């Protein structure tokens, strides 16, 4: 949980620094640009999720060569994909901004932000792989240290670049890039300390082309699932932008809290990934049941605490992130939707962890596709007359529908013993 709660601090610090400037355009530009990179980078989020499940199962089997080979091959894929993203970033950024369709001034600022952020691509994708491998081999302290370094450096650089030097959204992008590379460097050092005893790097670890295609084959369902979820979030941002710069900025503040919720509750999901993967690797049905029950109990307690915090202190938390009166007042109007988020999203986050640990990624893909295209879009279309309230209602129904679909599959797989079928 400590590891994941440091993730949205990058967004919280960026939002707080820009939210206290005299113009909302800077906050809106970073909201659009950051959402664009969330879409771009988490398209390859399987580098983290898939690595966790596969590493955990190899850890459960005590397969030292398999753990190390997975790490080496996944890092090679991460670097290659990152370099390709840098090479083709200009058309990607233009396309993303056209789809989001913000105002002209925000578009210019967001494009400047994006042109800087893209240089972190290799570091970010390597970081996904390193974090996934460390969690899968049950070393969660490593990712925590990586992200503490990233966020600490980001906070300092944000203050220097934005508050002192006055670089605004450009300074936020530069701070984030430098923080990402610092965290990745630390991650490589931590992984070297964690490699199985006696396991040395050799040509066999690099493998053949078929080994890399096998990793991509395993993770293709995670790719589709992640892209679908991120398209929904990008659509959410784009629809908010069409309702004006103030609504866009208010949604950016509230979505930041959604990231806090998801990353906090994902701490239990990440633990489930590692321990469920180990149970599947060992073939232990008893350990599987114990992990699922414990993760459920702790996840529900966490969701209740988040709900209590937002009900009692939601207005104060919003005021911490922005001093722009019109943005703050608009965000307060939609605060009740934030109250609903913890208890409607917790189920999906927990089930994600179980399904990733068991590498049942096709089920994750299918339930997300059904929730997005069969529930979210129809509900949004039917509630367009509600304005931004309809947009938030559609997002809540997406979370509920996804949880219901995965919950049904969980009980079905448990009853039929599907979790342990390779």
TORKOL-975878 format. One record per residue (C-alpha): residue in three letters; x, y, z. Coordinates in steps of 0.001 Angstrom, whole numbers, padded with zeros to 6 digits, always signed. Layout:
N
AlaXYZ...
This chain:
422
Unk+000000+000000+000000Unk+002824+002420+000816Unk+004352+001698-002589Unk+001140+002321-004489Unk+000134+005388-002494Unk+003353+007070-003621Unk+002309+006676-007285Unk-000470+009322-007342Unk+001767+011691-005386Unk+003314+012605-008738Unk-000115+013767-009892Unk-000990+015287-006519Unk+002158+017411-006424Unk+001763+018477-010057Unk-001882+019398-009435Unk-001127+021257-006201Unk+001750+023288-007668Unk-000144+024282-010822Unk-003491+024611-009030Unk-002160+027565-007069Unk-001058+029546-010107Unk-003272+032365-011332Unk-004434+030638-014554Unk-006356+027322-014829Unk-004933+026684-018315Unk-001707+025263-016864Unk-003620+022778-014706Unk-005847+021841-017648Unk-002832+021353-019928Unk-001119+018996-017487Unk-004442+017160-016967Unk-004718+016570-020727Unk-001020+015788-021178Unk-000819+013462-018175Unk-003950+011640-019318Unk-002388+011236-022747Unk+000695+009629-021198Unk-001393+007478-018904Unk-003063+006167-022044Unk+000233+005784-023886Unk+002320+004188-021135Unk-000349+002011-019580Unk-001079+000605-023018Unk+002047-001363-022138Unk+001022-001897-018523Unk+001250-005639-019166Unk+004989-005161-018697Unk+004173-004775-014984Unk+001093-006965-014524Unk+002151-009861-016711Unk+005644-009897-015234Unk+004200-010101-011710Unk+002018-013122-012432Unk+004664-015048-014369Unk+007426-014202-011855Unk+005216-015243-008930Unk+004452-018610-010495Unk+008162-019202-011231Unk+008880-018192-007623Unk+006312-020728-006400Unk+007954-023469-008482Unk+011418-022383-007191Unk+012493-021989-010831Unk+015538-019716-010510Unk+016455-019758-014185Unk+012854-018995-015167Unk+012727-015966-012843Unk+015952-014494-014211Unk+015178-015240-017861Unk+011774-013586-017544Unk+013408-010463-016097Unk+016073-010190-018816Unk+013675-010763-021699Unk+011021-008424-020323Unk+013582-005641-019848Unk+014790-006092-023425Unk+011186-005714-024639Unk+010693-002644-022440Unk+013737-000833-023858Unk+012788-001701-027433Unk+009195-000492-027031Unk+010352+002704-025283Unk+012718+003604-028133Unk+009985+002996-030711Unk+007630+005320-028802Unk+010264+008086-028866Unk+010792+007577-032619Unk+007083+007947-033464Unk+006007+010340-030697Unk+005047+013323-032855Unk+002107+011716-034714Unk+001030+009932-031515Unk+000852+013192-029574Unk-000974+014997-032371Unk-003524+012211-032631Unk-004076+012128-028877Unk-004665+015877-028672Unk-007067+015784-031611Unk-009102+013051-029900Unk-009183+014923-026584Unk-010019+018195-028336Unk-009143+020768-025629Unk-009134+024506-026313Unk-006361+026071-028461Unk-004326+027450-025546Unk-004497+024211-023572Unk-003597+022246-026734Unk-000404+024259-027210Unk+000643+023887-023568Unk-000228+020152-023525Unk+001801+019559-026707Unk+004823+021237-025109Unk+004371+019108-021980Unk+004063+015902-024021Unk+007141+016588-026165Unk+009209+016562-022966Unk+007489+013680-021149Unk+007995+011241-024049Unk+011732+010995-023298Unk+010935+009031-020146Unk+009420+006141-022160Unk+012308+003602-021839Unk+012689+004383-018130Unk+008961+004043-017423Unk+008600+000701-019221Unk+011729-000698-017549Unk+010325+000515-014245Unk+007082-001404-014909Unk+009084-004584-015483Unk+011326-004113-012440Unk+008383-003366-010146Unk+006418-006349-011476Unk+009346-008718-011018Unk+010095-007493-007494Unk+006444-007828-006428Unk+006186-011274-008038Unk+009255-012490-006150Unk+007745-011069-002936Unk+010058-008094-002456Unk+007569-005194-002187Unk+010073-003055-000286Unk+012041-002549-003521Unk+009230-000832-005460Unk+008462+001267-002373Unk+012030+002602-002300Unk+011954+003260-006054Unk+008777+005279-005894Unk+009767+007171-002743Unk+012892+008329-004584Unk+010859+009235-007680Unk+008283+011223-005733Unk+010763+012904-003442Unk+012841+014090-006381Unk+009703+015091-008307Unk+008473+017245-005405Unk+011788+019082-005125Unk+012111+019613-008886Unk+008470+020707-009223Unk+009031+023435-006651Unk+012307+024538-008249Unk+011157+024441-011879Unk+007630+025822-011406Unk+007623+027993-008293Unk+011205+029322-008462Unk+012040+029309-012183Unk+008474+029864-013439Unk+008533+027134-016096Unk+004874+026186-015398Unk+003654+023023-017219Unk+007008+022643-018999Unk+008775+022456-015651Unk+006345+019790-014402Unk+007182+017600-017419Unk+010942+017981-016932Unk+010659+017146-013232Unk+008692+013982-013973Unk+011180+012756-016614Unk+014151+013194-014293Unk+012323+011486-011427Unk+011425+008480-013611Unk+015047+007878-014647Unk+016252+008168-011053Unk+013715+005560-009889Unk+014617+003174-012712Unk+018332+003405-011915Unk+017609+002477-008310Unk+015368-000366-009504Unk+018188-001967-011504Unk+020428-001890-008441Unk+017726-003458-006246Unk+017054-006254-008731Unk+020749-007119-008917Unk+020693-007658-005150Unk+017571-009833-005457Unk+018663-012256-008204Unk+018631-015947-007126Unk+021897-017116-005564Unk+024271-018671-008078Unk+022307-017421-011091Unk+024612-015637-013514Unk+023872-013792-016713Unk+024432-015960-019772Unk+023419-016066-023413Unk+020724-018605-022571Unk+018886-015955-020535Unk+018401-013835-023656Unk+016612-016734-025315Unk+015290-016844-028859Unk+012696-014863-030760Unk+010085-017468-029824Unk+010662-016711-026121Unk+009797-013042-026651Unk+006720-013778-028717Unk+005627-016182-025977Unk+005770-013351-023404Unk+003761-011101-025725Unk+001271-013897-026378Unk+000646-014386-022671Unk+000117-010651-022189Unk-001977-009811-025247Unk-005213-009979-023257Unk-003827-007578-020656Unk-002940-005218-023501Unk-006510-005152-024835Unk-007965-004826-021342Unk-005646-001958-020407Unk-006182-000079-023672Unk-009955-000345-023202Unk-009796+001052-019668Unk-007506+003888-020692Unk-009699+004775-023668Unk-012596+005110-021233Unk-010540+007470-019047Unk-009400+009452-022097Unk-013024+009666-023254Unk-013957+010877-019769Unk-011333+013641-019951Unk-012355+014619-023483Unk-016027+014920-022533Unk-015072+017023-019522Unk-012990+019285-021790Unk-016029+019847-024030Unk-017860+021285-021019Unk-015269+024014-020515Unk-011863+024610-018992Unk-013218+024931-015448Unk-015019+021558-015600Unk-011908+019972-017134Unk-009761+021281-014269Unk-012342+020222-011633Unk-012474+016695-013058Unk-008662+016621-013049Unk-008684+017327-009310Unk-011284+014611-008599Unk-009620+012040-010879Unk-006445+012593-008866Unk-008330+011248-005844Unk-009485+008258-007916Unk-005795+007520-008528Unk-005169+007721-004777Unk-008015+005247-004151Unk-006953+002819-006861Unk-003278+002826-005922Unk-004030+002519-002215Unk-006420-000410-002600Unk-004155-001971-005219Unk-001697-002641-002400Unk-003862-005583-001382Unk-004354-006550-005033Unk-000576-006572-005577Unk-000144-008808-002538Unk-002821-011099-003992Unk-000959-011178-007326Unk+002249-012373-005692Unk+000675-014845-003240Unk-001961-016221-005637Unk+000756-016674-008257Unk+002897-018548-005735Unk-000089-020726-004763Unk-000808-021572-008405Unk+002890-022297-009044Unk+002932-024659-006037Unk-000504-026107-006796Unk-001729-025196-003298Unk-005511-024756-003213Unk-005442-024084+000510Unk-003027-021151+000135Unk-005189-019794-002699Unk-008282-019715-000476Unk-006444-018172+002485Unk-004967-015392+000327Unk-008298-014531-001315Unk-010131-014278+002011Unk-007441-012175+003668Unk-007159-009828+000693Unk-010948-009376+000634Unk-011110-008470+004322Unk-008307-005913+004137Unk-009568-004427+000863Unk-013004-003755+002350Unk-011497-002090+005426Unk-009364+000072+003168Unk-012367+001093+001049Unk-014348+002045+004159Unk-011497+004223+005427Unk-011201+006011+002079Unk-014967+006615+002042Unk-014868+008061+005545Unk-011945+010336+004646Unk-013680+011765+001563Unk-017051+012223+003290Unk-015543+014055+006266Unk-012714+015922+004556Unk-013479+016021+000833Unk-013868+019794+000604Unk-010680+020431+002519Unk-008732+017985+000346Unk-009971+019706-002816Unk-008940+023077-001392Unk-005438+021717-000792Unk-005078+020951-004497Unk-006383+024207-005928Unk-006920+027757-004712Unk-008743+028811-007904Unk-012235+029598-006617Unk-014178+028608-009733Unk-012351+025263-010020Unk-012811+024527-006319Unk-016525+025354-006371Unk-017083+023238-009483Unk-015256+020271-007927Unk-017396+020565-004788Unk-020516+020116-006949Unk-019364+016630-007977Unk-017902+015587-004622Unk-020697+013014-003868Unk-019457+010903-006794Unk-016074+010738-005068Unk-017784+009352-001970Unk-019100+006413-004032Unk-015810+005496-005677Unk-014028+003469-002947Unk-016813+000915-002341Unk-017679+000582-006035Unk-014109+000148-007280Unk-012606-002048-004541Unk-014081-005282-005952Unk-012559-004839-009387Unk-009136-003927-007993Unk-009050-007022-005758Unk-010242-009387-008487Unk-007634-007952-010860Unk-004958-009076-008425Unk-006346-012603-008200Unk-006759-012994-011958Unk-003286-011564-012697Unk-001631-013884-010170Unk-003342-016860-011782Unk-002562-015432-015275Unk-006273-015608-016220Unk-005881-012474-018305Unk-008354-013403-021033Unk-011166-013171-018478Unk-009978-009680-017515Unk-010072-008611-021145Unk-013571-009925-021808Unk-015166-008425-018696Unk-013577-005025-019405Unk-014790-005025-023016Unk-018311-005890-021883Unk-018319-003224-019149Unk-016929-000495-021432Unk-018947-001065-024595Unk-022000-002775-023148Unk-022481-000581-020067Unk-020360+002596-019919Unk-021044+003981-023407Unk-024820+003273-023398Unk-025187+004756-019900Unk-023202+007858-020885Unk-025320+008336-024030Unk-028570+007975-022056Unk-027418+010500-019421Unk-025856+013175-021647Unk-028586+015533-020469Unk-027166+015328-016957Unk-023937+017054-018059Unk-020883+016212-015977Unk-023035+014309-013474Unk-023950+011870-016253Unk-020282+011414-017072Unk-019462+010493-013471Unk-022499+008206-013229Unk-021334+006320-016333Unk-017864+005887-014805Unk-019376+004433-011617Unk-021495+001956-013619Unk-018373+000837-015507Unk-016677-000074-012225Unk-019739-001921-010932Unk-020294-003848-014166Unk-016653-004951-014343Unk-016738-006141-010736Unk-019940-008112-011273Unk-018548-009859-014347Unk-015261-010806-012707Unk-017050-011840-009505Unk-019213-014304-011436Unk-016125-015758-013137Unk-014305-016016-009804Unk-017045-018184-008280Unk-017315-020245-011452Unk-013554-020895-011622Unk-013400-021715-007913Unk-016293-024172-008107Unk-014829-025943-011165Unk-011160-025844-010091Unk-010163-023833-013176Unk-007539-021723-011388Unk-005048-024614-011347Unk-005507-025753-014929Unk-002488-024677-016997
